[in-house]
Amino acid sequence: MATWTCTLCGWEYNEDEGYEDFAPGTKFEDLPEDFECPVCGASKEDFEKN
């Protein structure tokens, strides 16, 4: 599994851990298209895979 980092604020989405409504193991590409960074509101397009 991978970690994705918001290029605007540095918040990380860890696929192993999930986040709130997204269960551990949820891949970043499986998040809704309208997913936004919970810290700064950046779109999925503003994330980079680590």
C-alpha positions as YAML, in Angstrom:
chain: A
units: angstrom
residues:
- id: 1
  name: MET
  ca: [0.00, 0.00, 0.00]
- id: 2
  name: ALA
  ca: [1.11, 3.56, -0.60]
- id: 3
  name: THR
  ca: [1.09, 6.95, 1.04]
- id: 4
  name: TRP
  ca: [-0.10, 10.02, -0.87]
- id: 5
  name: THR
  ca: [0.96, 13.55, 0.10]
- id: 6
  name: CYS
  ca: [-0.89, 16.80, -0.55]
- id: 7
  name: THR
  ca: [1.52, 19.00, -2.46]
- id: 8
  name: LEU
  ca: [-0.07, 22.15, -1.02]
- id: 9
  name: CYS
  ca: [0.07, 21.47, 2.72]
- id: 10
  name: GLY
  ca: [1.87, 18.15, 3.26]
- id: 11
  name: TRP
  ca: [-1.04, 16.16, 4.75]
- id: 12
  name: GLU
  ca: [-0.66, 12.45, 4.06]
- id: 13
  name: TYR
  ca: [-3.24, 9.81, 3.16]
- id: 14
  name: ASN
  ca: [-1.93, 6.37, 4.13]
- id: 15
  name: GLU
  ca: [-3.75, 3.56, 2.30]
- id: 16
  name: ASP
  ca: [-2.88, 1.13, 5.11]
- id: 17
  name: GLU
  ca: [-4.62, 3.33, 7.70]
- id: 18
  name: GLY
  ca: [-7.51, 4.80, 5.71]
- id: 19
  name: TYR
  ca: [-9.18, 7.97, 6.99]
- id: 20
  name: GLU
  ca: [-12.52, 8.64, 8.70]
- id: 21
  name: ASP
  ca: [-15.16, 7.11, 6.35]
- id: 22
  name: PHE
  ca: [-12.53, 5.20, 4.34]
- id: 23
  name: ALA
  ca: [-11.57, 1.83, 5.79]
- id: 24
  name: PRO
  ca: [-7.95, 0.76, 6.20]
- id: 25
  name: GLY
  ca: [-6.78, -0.67, 2.90]
- id: 26
  name: THR
  ca: [-8.76, 1.80, 0.76]
- id: 27
  name: LYS
  ca: [-6.59, 2.76, -2.20]
- id: 28
  name: PHE
  ca: [-6.24, 6.43, -3.05]
- id: 29
  name: GLU
  ca: [-7.59, 5.86, -6.57]
- id: 30
  name: ASP
  ca: [-10.74, 4.36, -5.00]
- id: 31
  name: LEU
  ca: [-11.52, 7.55, -3.07]
- id: 32
  name: PRO
  ca: [-14.36, 9.62, -4.59]
- id: 33
  name: GLU
  ca: [-13.35, 12.02, -7.36]
- id: 34
  name: ASP
  ca: [-14.53, 14.92, -5.20]
- id: 35
  name: PHE
  ca: [-12.25, 13.93, -2.28]
- id: 36
  name: GLU
  ca: [-10.50, 16.96, -0.83]
- id: 37
  name: CYS
  ca: [-7.58, 17.31, 1.53]
- id: 38
  name: PRO
  ca: [-9.09, 17.62, 5.02]
- id: 39
  name: VAL
  ca: [-6.55, 20.27, 5.98]
- id: 40
  name: CYS
  ca: [-6.45, 22.68, 3.02]
- id: 41
  name: GLY
  ca: [-9.23, 21.56, 0.67]
- id: 42
  name: ALA
  ca: [-6.92, 20.61, -2.22]
- id: 43
  name: SER
  ca: [-8.33, 18.23, -4.83]
- id: 44
  name: LYS
  ca: [-7.13, 14.67, -5.54]
- id: 45
  name: GLU
  ca: [-5.10, 16.08, -8.43]
- id: 46
  name: ASP
  ca: [-2.92, 17.92, -5.91]
- id: 47
  name: PHE
  ca: [-1.66, 14.69, -4.28]
- id: 48
  name: GLU
  ca: [1.53, 12.83, -5.15]
- id: 49
  name: LYS
  ca: [2.27, 9.18, -4.49]
- id: 50
  name: ASN
  ca: [5.25, 8.56, -2.20]
...
